[in-house]
């Protein structure tokens, strides 16, 4: 066994289908926190893998997200994805304030009002898919366009701007060592674009999400223009990063696990529980996300984390903690509804979870309704997977019916 005080190089570059990263699996087997070295950043970090440990780090204010921004912090991408003013790198009470404002756009009532638009958009894409001669690529016809078009549509981004938005977002998520300058330029372009859009919506509001967020108030508090522009960028990026991958990943698992399809067949009420179980086990991204920094010495699991140390958590390993989820590697559609960490935890849990779940329920539900005999058109081992970004998803998913 590797000594506990040794720093382990962790490229977290495993990209084989939806198999769990063996590096992460090995780290889960260790008895305490581990020091890791990521591909970028000038410091090492502690890695926390257990569910309770991740809970502590994500809710303990002695671990700061805001504090990382003055450093070249340890990460997987050449260019930091988040902007310094993003809610993703704020601490309470600032982050709590923005979350209270943003959550007004994602109440269940608000999301229920969006569901018809999501369904119409999905049905239109599936109409185009049905008009093709199978086999067709599910990624091109549903997984890629549906979440992108949904968030673009909900934010009121003009359709002529969609191709440019897509190119910038893809560049921002790239992990290659030669992508840093392009990623920085893409982030600056997106930030400027949303700054202009916010000013337009302030002057002429509509029924889009930016206008809703612009009108959100908490007492006398409201978003200023910069905060709103960054929030719009954060929502756009989240829409690309999670739902896009998960539609393909969930579809792939359903099409390769006939017992899961049988469980759903004729039981639409079971769909949400099955989706949540699949969200728990799918390694939708590689390794880790945004770290935190300790603002004072903290003892965790017998390890002293010193003030100034960076700390990463793995939601992927927390979702497979056997103390939280018995037989965690088994996909159990009847598993008791225990909250998972795929959308984060604590003060940085995704504020738009109701929207993400609505998109997944509509996309998967309508797909199975429209194509009840849907099946993979190639052997599972022939599906090609992304290797160039932090995400885990099939580049193409050929299907037939």
C-alpha positions as CSV (number, residue, x, y, z in Angstrom):
1,X,0.0,0.0,0.0
2,X,1.2,3.5,-0.8
3,X,2.3,5.4,2.3
4,X,-0.3,7.9,3.4
5,X,2.1,10.9,3.3
6,X,3.1,10.2,-0.4
7,X,1.7,12.5,-3.1
8,X,0.1,10.5,-5.9
9,X,0.0,11.8,-9.5
10,X,-3.6,11.7,-10.6
11,X,-4.2,12.7,-14.3
12,X,-7.8,11.4,-14.0
13,X,-7.7,10.8,-17.8
14,X,-9.6,7.5,-17.8
15,X,-12.1,7.5,-20.7
16,X,-13.2,3.9,-21.3
17,X,-17.0,4.0,-21.7
18,X,-18.8,4.4,-18.4
19,X,-16.4,2.2,-16.4
20,X,-15.4,3.7,-13.1
21,X,-11.9,5.2,-13.1
22,X,-9.6,2.6,-11.5
23,X,-7.5,5.4,-10.1
24,X,-10.5,6.7,-8.2
25,X,-11.5,3.2,-7.2
26,X,-8.0,2.7,-5.7
27,X,-8.1,6.0,-3.8
28,X,-11.4,4.9,-2.3
29,X,-9.7,1.9,-0.8
30,X,-7.3,4.0,1.2
31,X,-7.9,4.4,4.9
32,X,-7.5,8.2,5.0
33,X,-7.2,11.3,2.9
34,X,-4.7,11.2,0.1
35,X,-2.3,13.9,-1.2
36,X,-2.7,14.2,-5.0
37,X,-1.0,16.0,-7.8
38,X,-3.3,17.1,-10.7
39,X,-2.1,18.0,-14.3
40,X,-2.3,21.8,-13.8
41,X,-1.7,24.2,-10.8
42,X,1.4,24.8,-8.7
43,X,0.3,22.9,-5.6
44,X,-0.8,19.5,-4.4
45,X,-4.2,18.9,-2.8
46,X,-5.9,16.6,-0.4
47,X,-8.6,14.3,-1.9
48,X,-11.7,13.4,0.1
49,X,-13.6,10.4,-1.2
50,X,-16.1,9.2,1.4
51,X,-19.7,10.5,1.5
52,X,-19.5,11.8,5.1
53,X,-16.1,13.5,4.4
54,X,-17.4,15.2,1.3
55,X,-20.4,16.3,3.3
56,X,-18.1,17.9,5.8
57,X,-15.9,19.7,3.3
58,X,-18.9,21.1,1.3
59,X,-20.7,22.4,4.4
60,X,-17.8,23.5,6.7
61,X,-17.0,27.2,6.3
62,X,-13.4,26.5,7.2
63,X,-13.0,25.3,3.6
64,X,-13.3,28.2,1.2
65,X,-14.0,28.3,-2.5
66,X,-13.4,32.0,-2.8
67,X,-9.9,31.6,-1.3
68,X,-8.6,29.6,-4.2
69,X,-8.9,32.4,-6.8
70,X,-5.7,34.2,-5.8
71,X,-3.7,31.0,-6.5
72,X,-2.8,28.8,-9.5
73,X,-4.9,26.1,-7.8
74,X,-4.8,22.4,-8.7
75,X,-7.1,21.4,-11.5
76,X,-7.6,19.3,-14.6
77,X,-7.9,22.0,-17.3
78,X,-5.2,24.4,-18.4
79,X,-7.4,27.4,-18.0
80,X,-9.6,27.7,-14.9
81,X,-13.2,27.2,-16.1
82,X,-14.8,29.5,-13.5
83,X,-14.7,33.2,-13.4
84,X,-13.6,34.9,-10.1
85,X,-17.0,36.5,-9.7
86,X,-18.9,33.2,-10.3
87,X,-21.2,31.9,-7.6
88,X,-19.3,28.6,-7.9
89,X,-16.3,30.3,-6.2
90,X,-18.1,32.4,-3.6
91,X,-18.5,31.6,0.1
92,X,-21.4,32.4,2.3
93,X,-22.9,34.9,2.9
94,X,-22.2,36.2,-0.7
95,X,-23.0,32.8,-2.3
96,X,-26.1,32.4,-0.1
97,X,-27.4,35.8,-1.3
98,X,-27.0,35.0,-5.0
99,X,-28.5,31.5,-4.5
100,X,-31.6,33.0,-2.9
101,X,-32.0,35.3,-5.9
102,X,-31.3,32.6,-8.5
103,X,-33.5,30.0,-6.9
104,X,-36.5,32.2,-7.7
105,X,-36.1,31.3,-11.3
106,X,-36.0,27.5,-10.6
107,X,-38.9,26.9,-8.2
108,X,-41.0,23.9,-9.1
109,X,-43.7,26.2,-10.3
110,X,-41.3,28.0,-12.6
111,X,-39.9,24.8,-14.0
112,X,-43.3,23.3,-14.5
113,X,-44.0,26.3,-16.6
114,X,-40.9,25.6,-18.7
115,X,-41.7,21.9,-19.2
116,X,-44.1,22.5,-22.1
117,X,-41.4,24.4,-24.0
118,X,-38.8,21.7,-23.2
119,X,-41.3,19.0,-24.5
120,X,-42.0,20.9,-27.7
121,X,-38.3,21.3,-28.4
122,X,-37.6,17.7,-27.7
123,X,-40.5,16.5,-29.8
124,X,-39.3,18.7,-32.7
125,X,-35.8,17.1,-32.5
126,X,-37.3,13.6,-32.3
127,X,-39.5,14.4,-35.3
128,X,-36.4,15.2,-37.3
129,X,-34.8,12.0,-36.0
130,X,-37.8,9.9,-37.0
131,X,-37.7,11.3,-40.5
132,X,-34.2,9.9,-41.0
133,X,-33.4,6.4,-42.3
134,X,-31.9,4.5,-39.3
135,X,-29.3,4.0,-38.0
136,X,-29.0,7.6,-36.7
137,X,-26.7,9.2,-34.2
138,X,-28.6,9.9,-30.9
139,X,-25.9,12.4,-29.8
140,X,-26.3,14.6,-32.9
141,X,-30.1,14.3,-32.9
142,X,-30.9,14.6,-29.2
143,X,-28.2,14.7,-26.6
144,X,-26.2,17.6,-28.0
145,X,-28.9,19.9,-29.3
146,X,-31.7,19.4,-26.7
147,X,-29.9,20.8,-23.6
148,X,-28.1,23.4,-25.6
149,X,-31.2,24.6,-27.4
150,X,-33.2,24.4,-24.1
151,X,-30.9,26.7,-22.1
152,X,-30.3,29.0,-25.1
153,X,-34.1,29.2,-25.6
154,X,-34.8,29.7,-21.9
155,X,-32.1,32.4,-21.7
156,X,-33.5,34.1,-24.8
157,X,-30.3,33.8,-26.8
158,X,-31.0,34.6,-30.5
159,X,-30.8,31.5,-32.7
160,X,-28.3,33.2,-35.0
161,X,-25.8,33.3,-32.0
162,X,-26.1,29.6,-31.1
163,X,-23.2,28.3,-33.3
164,X,-20.8,30.8,-31.8
165,X,-22.0,30.0,-28.3
166,X,-21.5,26.3,-28.9
167,X,-17.9,26.7,-30.2
168,X,-16.9,28.9,-27.3
169,X,-18.4,26.5,-24.7
170,X,-16.7,23.5,-26.2
171,X,-13.3,25.3,-26.2
172,X,-13.8,26.3,-22.6
173,X,-14.2,22.6,-21.5
174,X,-11.1,21.4,-23.4
175,X,-8.3,19.8,-21.4
176,X,-5.4,19.7,-24.0
177,X,-2.2,21.5,-23.0
178,X,-2.4,23.7,-26.1
179,X,-5.9,24.9,-25.4
180,X,-5.3,27.5,-22.6
181,X,-5.1,30.6,-24.7
182,X,-8.2,29.6,-26.7
183,X,-10.1,28.7,-23.6
184,X,-9.3,32.1,-22.0
185,X,-10.4,33.9,-25.1
186,X,-13.6,31.8,-25.2
187,X,-14.4,32.7,-21.6
188,X,-13.8,36.4,-22.2
189,X,-16.0,36.3,-25.3
190,X,-18.9,34.6,-23.4
191,X,-18.6,37.0,-20.5
192,X,-18.8,40.0,-22.8
193,X,-21.7,38.5,-24.7
194,X,-23.8,38.0,-21.6
195,X,-22.9,41.4,-20.3
196,X,-24.4,42.9,-23.5
197,X,-27.5,40.6,-23.3
198,X,-28.2,41.6,-19.7
199,X,-28.2,45.3,-20.6
200,X,-30.6,44.6,-23.5
201,X,-33.0,42.6,-21.1
202,X,-32.8,45.4,-18.5
203,X,-34.0,47.8,-21.2
204,X,-36.5,45.5,-22.8
205,X,-37.5,42.5,-20.5
206,X,-39.3,39.4,-21.8
207,X,-40.3,36.0,-20.4
208,X,-36.8,34.5,-20.6
209,X,-34.7,33.4,-17.7
210,X,-32.4,36.5,-17.8
211,X,-35.4,38.7,-17.5
212,X,-36.8,36.6,-14.7
213,X,-33.5,36.7,-12.8
214,X,-33.3,40.5,-13.5
215,X,-36.6,40.9,-11.7
216,X,-35.7,38.6,-8.7
217,X,-35.6,40.4,-5.4
218,X,-34.9,39.5,-1.8
219,X,-36.1,42.3,0.3
220,X,-34.3,45.3,-1.3
221,X,-31.6,43.1,-2.8
222,X,-31.3,42.2,-6.5
223,X,-28.6,41.1,-9.0
224,X,-26.4,43.8,-10.5
225,X,-25.5,43.6,-14.1
226,X,-22.1,41.9,-13.6
227,X,-23.6,39.3,-11.3
228,X,-26.4,38.5,-13.7
229,X,-24.1,38.2,-16.6
230,X,-21.9,35.7,-14.7
231,X,-25.0,33.8,-13.5
232,X,-26.2,33.5,-17.1
233,X,-22.8,32.1,-18.2
234,X,-22.7,29.7,-15.2
235,X,-26.2,28.4,-16.2
236,X,-25.2,28.0,-19.8
237,X,-22.0,26.1,-18.9
238,X,-23.8,23.9,-16.5
239,X,-26.4,23.0,-19.1
240,X,-23.6,21.8,-21.4
241,X,-21.6,20.0,-18.8
242,X,-24.2,17.8,-17.2
243,X,-27.5,17.3,-19.0
244,X,-25.8,16.9,-22.4
245,X,-23.6,14.1,-21.1
246,X,-26.3,12.5,-19.1
247,X,-28.8,12.1,-21.8
248,X,-26.3,10.1,-23.8
249,X,-25.0,8.2,-20.8
250,X,-28.4,7.3,-19.5
251,X,-29.6,6.2,-23.0
252,X,-26.4,4.1,-23.4
253,X,-27.0,2.3,-20.1
254,X,-30.7,1.7,-20.8
255,X,-29.9,0.3,-24.3
256,X,-27.2,-2.0,-22.9
257,X,-29.1,-3.1,-19.7
258,X,-32.4,-4.7,-20.9
259,X,-33.5,-5.3,-17.3
260,X,-33.6,-1.5,-16.8
261,X,-35.7,-1.0,-20.0
262,X,-38.0,-3.7,-18.8
263,X,-38.3,-2.0,-15.4
264,X,-39.5,1.2,-17.0
265,X,-41.7,-0.3,-19.7
266,X,-45.3,0.5,-19.0
267,X,-44.3,2.2,-15.7
268,X,-43.7,5.9,-16.5
269,X,-43.9,6.6,-12.8
270,X,-40.6,4.6,-12.3
271,X,-38.6,6.8,-14.7
272,X,-37.5,9.5,-12.2
273,X,-36.2,6.9,-9.7
274,X,-34.3,5.0,-12.4
275,X,-32.8,8.3,-13.7
276,X,-31.7,9.1,-10.2
277,X,-30.1,5.7,-9.7
278,X,-28.3,6.1,-13.0
279,X,-27.1,9.6,-12.1
280,X,-25.6,8.1,-9.0
281,X,-23.5,5.5,-10.7
282,X,-22.6,7.3,-14.0
283,X,-19.1,8.9,-13.9
284,X,-20.3,11.9,-15.9
285,X,-17.0,13.8,-15.5
286,X,-13.4,13.0,-14.8
287,X,-11.8,13.1,-11.4
288,X,-12.6,16.2,-9.5
289,X,-14.0,19.7,-10.0
290,X,-13.3,23.0,-8.1
291,X,-11.2,22.7,-5.0
292,X,-11.4,24.5,-1.7
293,X,-8.7,25.9,0.5
294,X,-8.5,25.5,4.3
295,X,-8.7,28.8,6.2
296,X,-7.4,27.2,9.4
297,X,-6.0,23.8,10.5
298,X,-8.7,21.1,10.3
299,X,-8.4,17.5,11.4
300,X,-10.4,15.1,9.2
301,X,-10.3,11.3,9.3
302,X,-7.1,11.4,11.5
303,X,-5.3,13.7,9.0
304,X,-4.3,17.3,9.8
305,X,-5.2,19.6,6.9
306,X,-3.2,22.7,7.4
307,X,-4.3,26.3,6.8
308,X,-3.6,27.1,3.1
309,X,-3.9,23.4,1.9
310,X,-6.1,22.8,-1.1
311,X,-8.8,20.2,-0.7
312,X,-10.6,18.4,-3.5
313,X,-13.7,16.2,-3.0
314,X,-14.9,13.5,-5.4
315,X,-18.7,13.4,-5.8
316,X,-18.1,10.3,-8.0
317,X,-16.6,8.3,-5.2
318,X,-19.1,9.7,-2.6
319,X,-21.9,8.3,-4.8
320,X,-20.3,4.8,-4.5
321,X,-19.5,4.9,-0.8
322,X,-20.7,1.5,0.5
323,X,-21.5,3.0,3.9
324,X,-24.1,5.2,2.2
325,X,-25.2,3.0,-0.7
326,X,-25.1,-0.8,-0.1
327,X,-23.6,-2.7,-3.0
328,X,-22.8,0.6,-4.6
329,X,-21.6,-0.6,-8.0
330,X,-24.8,-2.4,-8.7
331,X,-27.5,-0.5,-10.6
332,X,-30.6,-1.1,-8.5
333,X,-33.8,0.5,-10.0
334,X,-35.6,-0.2,-6.8
335,X,-33.0,1.4,-4.5
336,X,-34.4,3.5,-1.8
337,X,-34.4,7.1,-2.7
338,X,-31.2,8.3,-0.9
339,X,-29.9,11.7,-2.1
340,X,-26.8,11.4,-4.3
341,X,-24.1,14.0,-5.0
342,X,-24.2,14.2,-8.8
343,X,-25.4,17.8,-8.7
344,X,-23.1,18.7,-5.8
345,X,-23.8,19.2,-2.1
346,X,-24.2,21.9,0.4
347,X,-23.8,25.6,-0.5
348,X,-22.6,24.8,-4.0
349,X,-25.3,22.2,-5.0
350,X,-26.5,23.2,-8.5
351,X,-29.3,25.7,-8.1
352,X,-30.9,24.6,-11.3
353,X,-31.4,20.9,-10.3
354,X,-35.2,21.1,-10.9
355,X,-34.6,22.3,-14.5
356,X,-31.9,19.6,-15.1
357,X,-34.2,16.9,-13.9
358,X,-37.1,18.2,-16.0
359,X,-34.9,18.1,-19.1
360,X,-33.7,14.5,-18.3
361,X,-37.2,13.3,-17.6
362,X,-38.6,14.8,-20.8
363,X,-35.7,13.8,-23.0
364,X,-35.5,10.1,-21.9
365,X,-39.3,9.8,-21.4
366,X,-40.2,11.2,-24.9
367,X,-37.4,9.2,-26.5
368,X,-38.7,5.9,-25.1
369,X,-42.3,6.8,-25.9
370,X,-41.5,7.7,-29.5
371,X,-39.1,4.8,-30.1
372,X,-40.3,1.8,-28.0
373,X,-38.1,-0.6,-30.1
374,X,-35.0,1.6,-29.9
375,X,-31.7,-0.3,-29.7
376,X,-28.0,0.2,-30.3
377,X,-27.0,-0.1,-34.0
378,X,-23.4,-1.2,-33.1
379,X,-21.9,-3.5,-30.5
380,X,-21.4,-1.6,-27.2
381,X,-17.6,-2.0,-27.6
382,X,-17.7,-0.1,-30.9
383,X,-19.1,3.1,-29.3
384,X,-16.5,5.9,-29.3
385,X,-16.1,8.0,-26.2
386,X,-14.9,11.5,-25.5
387,X,-11.2,11.7,-24.5
388,X,-10.5,15.5,-24.9
389,X,-12.6,17.2,-22.2
390,X,-13.3,16.7,-18.6
391,X,-16.6,15.0,-19.5
392,X,-17.5,11.4,-19.9
393,X,-19.9,10.7,-22.8
394,X,-20.1,8.9,-26.2
395,X,-19.1,11.0,-29.2
396,X,-21.6,9.1,-31.2
397,X,-24.4,6.8,-30.2
398,X,-25.7,5.0,-33.3
399,X,-29.3,3.7,-32.8
400,X,-31.9,2.0,-34.8
401,X,-35.5,1.0,-34.2
